[in-house]
Amino acid sequence: MELTVTGGNTIKVNEAIFARDFSEALVHQVVTAYLAGARAGTKAQKNRAAVSGGGRKPWKQKGTGRARAGTIRSPIWRGGGATFAATPRDHSQKVNRKMYRAAMQAILSELIRQDRLVVIEDFNLDSPKTAELAKMLAAHDFTKGLLVSDSVNDNLFLSARNIPAVYVLDAEGLDPVSLVRSEKVIMTVAAINKIQERLS
């Protein structure tokens, strides 16, 4: 399979990665798991065991005329612990490596089928110039979406950070959520090659 590079050239790519059938259920599962893994899950409250004080029984069991009480830190007492106290949770979901790769392949293939993936030779930014990048993006009818380079490129990052709704990732940091959310994706040839190595 060949992909057309802006300028007329073509590059050969693996059909298993860039021509895979789209599985909505698989992509949904992987995207959901990715988002779940980003949740902090740090909500915490103190139950009756964690609240300070209340080490002794406030009064004897019988003979006082009052209700039985074992601790002043009972949930029904002022200053007591929470009845069903929230504890820190791990929201992450297990996704096999094979499933993750298959989902990424399906997303990339669908981007190609919908003409939302543009391949260029390089961004060719000698210095951080937002105007230069904006001009290049306009030539590709690109208003918002994702730019992907083969490695962390400071010139590209600094040039793109002032353009609304334009995000930059390197091939190693590419994730399913960023791809799914992007209206359009521009990748360099070097990034395509690195992604193929990663997903093979």
Secondary structure, 3 states (H helix, E strand, C coil): CEEEECCCCEEECCHHHHCCCCCHHHHHHHHHHHHHHCCCCCCCCCCCCCCCCCCCCCCCCCCCCCCCCCCCCCCCCCCCCCCCCCCCCCCCCCCCHHHHHHHHHHHHHHHHHCCCEEEECCCCCCCCCHHHHHHHHHHCCCCCEEEEECCCCHHHHHHHCCCCCEEEEEHHHCCHHHHHHCCCEEEEHHHHHHHHHHHC
